[in-house]
Amino acid sequence: MIYTGSFKDIIYPSASREPQVARYRIVLAKNPRLVRAIVHLVADEPSQPQRIDILTALDVVLNRIVNTELTGIRHDCMRLVVQSEETLTDYPIGFNALEVKRPRDAAKRPTGTTDEPIHIRSHDIVGGVVAFYVDQDEGRPASAIVKRLLR
């Protein structure tokens, strides 16, 4: 199963806080284990008068897209692929574990007790619950399968 959405515009702040526009779409692709939502973000549009500096605003753009399009979707089912010129780069999506709400029984503990570690599984984190961030240092060229899906 492959679903390819149509491209949409997203406005985001540039490094100088001026409005910029980029295009994105959502592609759903089923692999043998699960369905993945691929956010395909086009960083360079030929119609733009200047190169878009989207890398400085990837976190903002990703969170806006997730909050409007992917609320409730599991973190481990999302991918971000950024297209610039003819290059497709697959960026890992992370989240801040400190934003995860405490378990319900934590509210019943008396004050003054020490914090206890909790186990957080990636598939328990969904869009719209915590802010996501893009690990730009870990960006890798997209696989041949992803390239075929996005072309």
MIBA-167649 format. One record per residue: residue in one letter; x, y, z of N, C-alpha, C, CB in turn. Coordinates in steps of 0.02 Angstrom, whole numbers, padded with zeros to 5 digits, always signed. Each point is the difference from the previous one (the first is absolute). Glycine has a CB too. Layout:
residues N
AXYZXYZXYZXYZ
...
end
This chain:
residues 151
M+00042-00059+00000-00042+00059+00000+00044+00062+00000-00092-00062+00061
I+00079+00107-00107+00035+00064-00003-00052+00055-00009+00106-00055-00048
Y-00103+00104+00090-00043+00059-00007+00046+00060-00006-00096-00051+00067
T+00086+00090-00119+00040+00061-00010-00046+00060+00001+00086-00064-00068
G-00077+00106+00118-00040+00061+00005+00025+00052-00049-00024-00025+00119
S-00016+00076-00128+00021+00055-00044+00044+00049+00039-00106-00012-00068
F+00146+00049+00031+00045+00048+00032-00040+00058+00029+00092-00031-00079
K-00069+00054+00137-00030+00057+00034+00056+00050+00017-00095-00072+00047
D+00076+00134-00039+00048+00051+00020+00002+00005+00076-00019+00063-00107
I+00077-00046+00133+00007+00014+00071+00044+00062+00006-00014-00123+00034
I-00007+00170+00007+00038+00061+00011+00036-00007+00066-00083+00070-00067
Y+00147-00051+00067+00041-00007+00059+00047+00060+00004-00007-00127-00005
P+00035+00141+00064+00046+00056+00006+00071-00019-00022-00069+00044+00095
S+00100+00000-00134+00070-00011-00020+00045+00019+00058-00028+00024-00122
A+00093-00028+00111+00048+00018+00053-00008+00073+00021+00080-00086-00045
S-00101+00129-00002-00010+00070+00016-00072+00015+00021+00091+00029-00080
R-00130-00081+00091-00071+00004+00022-00046+00028-00054+00041+00015+00116
E-00018-00016-00178-00043+00019-00055-00039-00062-00022+00080+00092-00038
P-00141-00082+00012-00039-00059-00021+00030-00033-00062-00102+00053+00048
Q+00105-00118-00046+00022-00041-00056-00054-00052-00013+00124+00018+00027
V-00123-00048-00086-00048-00051-00016+00036-00062-00026-00088+00087-00026
A+00063-00145+00045+00025-00063-00025-00060-00043-00018+00106+00007+00071
R-00093-00060-00106-00054-00046-00020+00012-00068+00033-00016+00061-00111
Y-00039-00093+00130+00006-00067+00030-00060-00042-00020+00065+00047+00097
R-00057-00111-00088-00055-00047-00008+00012-00059+00046-00019+00036-00121
I-00034-00073+00133+00003-00060+00042-00007-00060-00046-00048+00061+00102
V+00092-00109-00094-00003-00063-00037-00007-00056+00052+00070+00046-00098
L-00120-00087+00090-00008-00059+00044+00024-00061-00038-00099+00053+00061
A+00142-00091-00031+00028-00059-00032-00001-00058+00049+00073+00071-00074
K-00100-00127+00052-00004-00059+00043+00060-00045-00016-00126+00006+00006
N+00163-00023+00047+00052-00051-00008-00026-00063+00035+00095+00087-00003
P-00058-00141+00004-00027-00062+00029-00023+00006+00072+00075-00059-00077
R-00047+00107+00115-00018+00005+00071-00052+00053+00015+00113-00039+00024
L-00109+00098-00055-00045+00054+00018-00004+00052-00055+00025-00019+00120
V-00071+00066-00112-00007+00055-00048+00040+00058+00026-00116-00039-00035
R+00155+00070-00008+00040+00058+00018-00027+00062-00034+00101-00072+00015
A-00101+00127+00022-00018+00065-00028+00065+00036-00015-00111+00005+00065
I+00123+00009-00129+00060+00034-00020-00018+00073-00015+00052-00107-00048
V-00022+00153+00083-00009+00071-00013+00053+00018-00052-00047+00026+00118
H+00024-00010-00179+00045+00017-00055+00000+00076-00005-00023-00110-00063
L+00078+00140+00081+00007+00073+00002+00047+00021-00056-00021+00003+00125
V-00002+00042-00168+00041+00025-00055+00031+00065+00023-00074-00055-00088
A+00141+00054+00094+00036+00059+00026+00016+00050-00054+00047-00072+00088
D-00041+00051-00149+00016+00046-00055-00054-00004-00053+00123-00012+00023
E-00154+00067-00035-00050+00005-00053+00029+00043-00055-00097-00014+00081
P+00094-00008-00144+00028+00040-00054-00034+00068-00007+00028-00105-00058
S-00090+00110+00080-00036+00064-00006+00021+00051+00052-00096-00064-00047
Q+00133+00042+00098+00022+00046+00052+00058+00043-00025-00038-00082+00089
P+00037+00147-00075+00054+00044-00023+00067-00014+00034-00086+00085-00024
Q+00084-00113+00084+00062-00014+00036-00005-00069+00033+00020+00123+00020
R+00037-00151-00003+00001-00065+00032-00033+00004+00069+00107-00031-00062
I-00149-00016+00076-00036-00001+00064+00046-00028+00054-00111-00013-00058
D+00115+00047+00114+00042-00022+00055-00043-00040+00048+00076+00100-00012
I-00099-00158-00010-00047-00040+00040+00035-00037+00057-00071-00012-00102
L+00135-00003+00094+00034-00039+00052-00001+00034+00068+00072-00049-00089
T-00073+00116+00089-00002+00035+00064-00068-00004+00033+00087+00077-00043
A-00138-00095+00005-00068-00001+00026-00032-00069-00003-00010+00118-00034
L+00049-00171+00025-00029-00067-00007-00043-00020+00060+00098-00031-00069
D-00076+00046+00129-00039-00018+00059-00068+00034+00000+00106-00016+00064
V-00107+00081-00080-00063+00037-00002-00046-00028-00053+00060+00103+00039
V-00033-00115-00098-00040-00026-00056-00026-00069+00017+00068+00067-00082
L-00025-00111+00107-00021-00068+00017-00056+00000+00051+00115-00040-00024
N-00109+00080+00077-00051+00001+00052-00066+00029-00025+00089+00012+00085
R-00087+00037-00129-00062+00026-00029-00034-00053-00043+00048+00116+00000
I-00010-00153-00039-00029-00052-00042-00028-00056+00043+00081+00028-00092
V-00043-00050+00142-00024-00054+00043-00063+00022+00037+00118-00042+00014
N-00119+00102+00012-00059+00023+00038-00062+00009-00042+00078+00056+00077
T-00070-00043-00142-00059+00009-00043-00019-00064-00037+00030+00119-00012
E+00019-00160-00007-00013-00057-00043+00008-00067+00035+00037+00069-00094
L+00006-00074+00144+00018-00065+00028-00012-00006+00075+00084-00008-00089
T-00131+00046+00116-00016-00004+00071-00025-00071+00016-00028+00124+00004
G+00057-00153+00047-00020-00068+00021+00038-00056-00035-00110+00048+00024
I+00152-00032-00073+00039-00051-00035+00063-00015+00040-00045+00039-00113
R+00062-00103+00118+00058-00021+00039+00066+00029-00028-00061-00105+00030
H+00105+00124+00017+00065+00027-00018+00040-00047-00044-00001+00063+00107
D-00001-00127-00091+00040-00048-00038-00029-00015-00069+00036-00049+00107
C-00093+00079-00123-00031-00008-00066+00010+00061-00044-00084-00075+00051
M+00124+00123-00029+00011+00061-00038+00072+00005-00025-00088+00057+00067
R+00096-00029-00126+00066+00015-00029-00003+00069-00030+00025-00123-00022
L+00032+00156+00020+00005+00065-00033+00052-00006-00055-00033+00063+00105
V+00013-00049-00167+00045-00001-00056-00001+00070-00031-00018-00125-00022
V+00077+00156+00018+00006+00067-00028+00033-00004-00068+00008+00051+00116
Q-00041-00021-00165+00026+00001-00068+00029+00069-00015-00084-00086-00037
S+00148+00087+00019+00033+00061-00022+00039-00016-00063+00008+00046+00119
E-00021-00007-00170+00027-00013-00067-00021-00071-00019+00099+00080+00016
E-00052-00124-00029-00017-00069-00017+00016-00048+00057+00021+00027-00119
T-00008-00001+00178+00019-00041+00057-00060-00011+00046+00118+00043-00007
L-00128-00104+00029-00050-00017+00051+00036-00022+00063-00085-00033-00089
T+00074+00070+00144+00033-00016+00063-00052-00021+00051+00092+00082-00025
D-00080-00140+00056-00045-00028+00050+00027+00019+00069-00033-00097-00076
Y-00006+00137+00114+00021+00023+00065-00036-00038+00055+00024+00113-00047
P+00012-00135+00098-00033-00031+00057-00039+00052+00040+00090-00087+00006
I-00146+00066+00021-00043+00043+00040+00008-00021+00073-00083+00018-00096
G+00099+00030+00139+00006-00014+00071-00053+00038+00039+00123-00020-00014
F-00125+00007+00079-00046+00037+00044+00033+00010+00067-00101-00048-00059
N+00077+00097+00096+00027+00015+00066-00039-00041+00051+00035+00117-00036
A-00002-00166+00066-00033-00044+00049-00023+00038+00062+00071-00094-00042
L-00042+00152+00056-00021+00039+00058-00070+00029-00009+00119+00027+00023
E-00143-00024-00085-00067+00026-00013-00055-00052+00010+00051+00080-00079
V-00031-00143+00085-00049-00053+00008-00032+00006+00069+00065-00076-00079
K-00130+00071+00081-00035+00007+00064+00016-00058+00046-00092+00063-00058
R+00091-00047+00121+00015-00052+00050-00056-00052+00003+00066+00084+00067
P-00049-00144-00046-00053-00050+00008-00052+00024+00050+00082-00091-00028
R-00141+00064+00023-00056+00022+00044+00015-00010+00074-00079-00028-00092
D+00113-00027+00108+00014-00012+00071+00052+00048+00028-00028-00120-00019
A+00065+00155-00023+00050+00048+00024-00033+00058+00037+00076-00032-00095
A-00136+00050+00075-00035+00056+00033-00020-00019+00071-00041+00039-00111
K+00034-00104+00126-00021-00022+00066+00058-00005+00049-00092-00063-00054
R+00154+00066+00028+00057-00005+00044+00005+00061+00045+00060-00070-00085
P-00038+00061+00146+00009+00058+00044+00056+00045-00026-00040-00067+00098
T+00034+00130-00086+00052+00047-00022+00064-00014+00038-00087+00087-00027
G+00142-00071-00005+00064-00011+00031+00032-00066-00018-00039+00070+00092
T+00002-00114-00124+00030-00063-00021+00044+00012-00061-00097-00066+00046
T+00146+00025-00054+00046+00008-00056-00033-00023-00065+00098-00016+00077
D-00074+00044-00131-00025-00021-00065+00021-00072-00013+00005+00118-00042
E-00049-00154+00010+00015-00069-00018+00002-00005-00076-00054-00044+00106
P+00099+00004-00132+00003-00007-00073-00062-00035-00026+00124-00004+00006
I-00144+00024-00065-00056-00034-00033+00024-00023-00069-00085+00071+00062
H+00054-00123-00086+00019-00028-00065-00047+00030-00053+00043-00108+00053
I-00014+00139-00104-00039+00030-00054+00016-00038-00064-00001+00115+00057
R-00049-00143-00087+00009-00034-00064-00019+00049-00055-00022-00114+00050
S+00059+00112-00104-00010+00046-00055-00071-00005-00028+00121-00008-00027
H-00150-00051+00025-00067-00006-00029-00055+00025+00047+00041-00097-00065
D-00023+00116+00126-00048+00031+00046-00003+00076-00010+00021-00092+00083
I+00026+00120-00120+00002+00073-00012-00036+00013-00066+00109+00014+00064
V-00158+00031-00062-00039+00015-00060+00004+00074-00016-00077-00096+00025
G+00062+00112-00088-00001+00069-00022-00050+00042+00039+00035-00038-00113
G-00015+00098+00130-00043+00045+00036+00008-00003+00075-00079-00011-00092
V+00118-00038+00118+00009-00007+00072+00063+00034+00024-00062-00108-00005
V+00116+00101-00033+00064+00031+00016+00026+00034-00062+00025-00086+00089
A+00023+00130-00079+00032+00033-00057+00053-00047-00028-00022+00115+00048
F+00025-00119-00114+00050-00041-00033+00057+00045-00024-00088-00084-00035
Y+00145+00054+00024+00056+00037-00028+00035-00044-00052+00015+00067+00108
V+00020-00035-00152+00036-00034-00054+00074-00002+00017-00086+00038-00086
D+00114-00098+00083+00072-00008+00013+00036+00010-00067-00021-00080+00099
Q+00041+00142-00113+00030+00016-00065+00068-00034-00010-00060+00108+00003
D+00096-00121+00051+00065-00032-00006-00006-00073-00022+00043+00077+00088
E-00100-00107-00075-00009-00071-00017-00037-00009-00066-00002-00026+00122
G-00008+00080-00159-00034-00006-00065+00039-00044-00048-00050+00113+00017
R+00015-00157-00050+00031-00047-00048-00036+00003-00066+00035-00075+00094
P-00001+00059-00148-00035-00004-00064-00057-00050+00004+00106+00031-00062
A-00162-00014+00033-00059-00044+00002+00015-00065-00038-00077+00100+00008
S+00046-00153+00016+00010-00065-00033-00033-00001-00069+00005-00056+00113
A+00013+00008-00152-00027-00006-00068-00076-00010+00002+00109-00048-00040
I-00133+00013+00090-00073-00012+00006-00036+00066+00013+00020-00116+00044
V+00006+00157+00001-00031+00064+00015+00004+00046-00061+00031-00012+00122
K+00024+00011-00157+00006+00041-00060-00053-00019-00051+00122+00011+00020
R-00134-00076-00029-00052-00022-00047-00069+00023+00022+00070-00099-00029
L-00083+00097+00094-00065+00021+00025-00013+00074-00012+00006-00089+00085
L+00047+00130-00079-00008+00072-00003+00006+00029-00070+00044+00003+00114
R-00022-00040-00162+00008+00026-00069-00065-00003-00038+00118-00036+00000
end
